[in-house]
């Protein structure tokens, strides 16, 4: 059977995780051989029994990181004040405006009142509560320190929220410029190009390929605008759907990890999240192997997921995590394994990783502040190229006509 357990070491250290055993007696014997005493155990249902899957619409309607952060914070405060979990959820629901989240809280509250554990109920909504959230809640429930675990979760979500804000904030400026360019281009194609086309037709001029291309684009936009209005939102929905599939995630990871400027941000953001989440899990009493399993499904970049999934196998064979991370030099800067090695030697891995997370978060903050100055010349080159192409395509046939007249 599959079980989730917590155990205490002979020197006061805690350990928790999942295990596959024949019965509880076998688990007790295994832990005793490792120097631990079993304190609690809970049988887990298989994924088939739980029927956990992400619904199609859940891919498009979700809960923001900020809302989940406030949920964890408020729930922690209420539980620490002695309020029952069910009553706490009702109070949070009364303060929530997101209809999707209200529906989820209703479902979770009903489950709890029928005897389902909090973690098992949250696990029914994998599109909202990821494995990190669910497993940390499960650790808190089993070990009896749910409010402390919720505090750690709230801090983790807050750091995630700050990282997302910094990165998206840095991308607002180029996005606005590109949208403005697109709108100006459409106006030119719809109103300006047709007038110039009429002049060319009257003069019966031979048009170069670039001019013919612009005229064809203008005709397409003017004659089939209704199809384009339909296709653009459809394209956006398809991209959003693809980003939730394994193929889409692999493709996005491949592109992002190889883009010259973006690559540096992606690596540092993922290293910051790796260090922060790993530190949080270890503080909550989750074992190294279980922490790496959760991380391999929590980090969004495919390369990091693969690296950590391989790390799980190697750690189970007795290899130090620092040595495993040293081999992944493409995605982990040398500082990461060096700091992990320090933590392994001193027995303070969670403290060292917390400091490492702060370092990378500050680094990301500095990079995003400078990003606009890096992107600005690239945008200027892009705009100049587009304007130059348009000008040459329009002016070239005019000069040809004037030469023929002479």
C-alpha positions, 0 to 999 in steps of 0.5 A, spaced: 500 500 500 502 507 498 502 511 505 504 518 507 508 518 514 512 522 519 517 520 523 522 522 529 529 521 529 533 519 535 536 526 535 529 530 534 530 531 527 523 530 523 522 526 516 516 525 512 514 522 505 511 517 501 512 510 501 510 503 498 510 498 503 506 491 505 503 493 511 505 498 517 509 493 520 514 493 514 514 501 514 516 501 522 522 496 521 524 500 515 524 507 519 527 503 525 533 501 521 534 508 518 534 511 526 527 513 526 521 512 530 514 512 526 509 518 529 504 518 524 501 514 517 496 515 512 494 511 507 494 514 500 489 513 494 492 511 487 491 517 482 485 512 479 481 512 485 482 519 486 480 521 479 484 527 479 485 531 472 485 538 470 478 540 466 478 543 460 476 550 462 480 550 468 486 551 463 483 558 462 480 560 468 484 559 474 486 562 481 492 568 481 498 567 485 496 573 489 489 570 491 492 563 493 497 567 497 492 571 501 488 564 502 494 561 505 495 567 510 488 568 512 487 561 513 494 560 518 491 566 522 485 563 523 487 556 525 492 559 529 487 563 533 483 556 535 478 557 529 476 550 526 478 549 519 471 548 516 469 555 520 475 558 517 474 556 510 467 559 511 470 566 513 475 566 507 469 564 502 465 570 505 471 575 503 472 572 496 470 575 490 472 570 485 466 566 483 471 560 481 475 560 488 468 560 492 466 554 488 472 551 490 472 553 497 465 550 497 467 543 495 473 543 499 469 545 505 463 539 504 469 534 503 472 536 510 465 535 513 464 528 510 471 526 513 475 527 507 482 530 509 484 537 507 490 535 503 486 530 499 480 535 497 485 540 495 488 535 490 482 534 486 483 541 483 490 540 480 489 546 476 489 550 482 493 547 487 499 544 485 503 538 488 507 543 492 501 546 495 498 539 497 504 535 499 505 541 504 498 541 507 499 534 508 505 534 512 502 540 516 495 535 517 499 529 519 504 533 523 499 537 527 503 544 525 498 546 519 498 553 521 506 553 521 506 550 514 501 555 511 505 560 513 511 557 509 506 556 503 504 564 504 511 566 504 513 561 498 507 564 494 509 571 496 516 570 493 513 567 487 508 573 486 514 578 486 518 574 481 512 574 476 510 581 477 518 583 476 518 579 470 511 581 467 513 588 469 519 588 465 515 586 459 510 591 459 514 596 455 516 592 449 509 589 449 505 596 448 510 598 443 509 591 439 501 592 439 502 600 437 506 597 431 501 592 429 495 597 430 499 602 426 501 597 420 493 595 420 491 602 419 496 603 413 494 597 410 487 599 410 487 606 408 494 608 405 496 602 401 489 602 397 490 609 395 498 608 393 495 602 389 490 606 385 496 610 383 500 604 380 495 601 377 493 608 373 501 608 371 501 601 369 508 600 373 511 593 374 512 592 381 517 589 385 516 583 389 516 587 396 511 592 393 506 586 391 507 583 398 505 589 401 499 590 396 497 582 397 497 583 405 493 589 404 488 586 400 487 580 405 486 584 411 481 589 407 477 583 404 478 578 409 478 582 416 472 578 419 476 571 418 482 575 422 478 577 427 476 570 428 482 567 427 486 572 432 482 570 438 482 562 436 490 563 435 490 566 443 486 560 445 490 555 442 497 558 444 494 558 451 491 550 451 498 548 448 502 551 454 498 547 458 500 540 454 507 537 455 509 538 448 507 545 449 511 546 455 517 542 452 517 547 446 517 553 450 522 551 455 527 549 449 525 556 446 526 560 452 533 557 455 536 558 448 534 566 447 540 570 448 537 575 453 531 571 456 536 565 457 539 569 463 532 571 466 529 564 466 535 560 469 536 565 475 528 565 476 528 557 476 534 557 481 531 562 485 524 558 485 528 551 486 532 554 492 526 557 495 521 551 494 526 546 496 528 550 503 521 551 504 519 543 503 525 541 508 523 546 513 516 543 513 519 536 514 519 533 507 524 528 506 530 530 500 527 525 495 520 527 496 522 534 496 525 533 489 519 529 487 515 535 488 520 540 485 520 536 479 513 537 478 512 544 480 518 548 476 515 550 470 521 549 465 522 542 462 529 542 463 529 543 470 523 538 471 528 533 467 534 534 471 530 534 478 527 527 476 533 524 474 536 527 481 531 523 485 533 516 482 541 518 484 539 521 491 536 514 492 542 511 490 546 515 495 549 520 491 549 527 494 545 532 491 551 537 490 554 532 485 548 531 481 547 539 480 554 540 478 553 535 472 547 540 470 551 546 468 547 548 462 541 550 467 544 551 474 550 556 475 556 553 479 554 557 485 548 553 486 551 546 487 557 549 491 552 552 496 548 545 496 555 542 498 556 547 504 549 546 506 550 538 506 557 539 510 554 543 515 547 540 516 543 547 514 541 546 507 534 549 508 538 556 511 543 556 506 538 555 500 534 560 503 540 565 502 541 563 495 534 564 494 534 571 496 541 572 492 537 570 486 531 574 487 535 580 488 539 578 481 532 578 478 530 584 480 536 588 478 536 584 471 528 586 470 530 593 472 535 594 466 531 590 461 528 596 458 534 599 456 537 592 453 530 591 449 529 598 447 535 598 442 532 591 439 525 595 438 528 601 435 532 596 430 525 592 429 521 598 428 526 601 423 527 595 419 519 595 418 519 602 416 525 601 412 522 595 408 515 599 407 518 605 405 523 602 400 517 597 397 512 604 396 518 608 393 522 604 389 516 603 383 515 610 384 522 612 382 522 607 376 515 610 373 519 617 374 525 614 370 521 612 365 517 618 364 524 622 363 
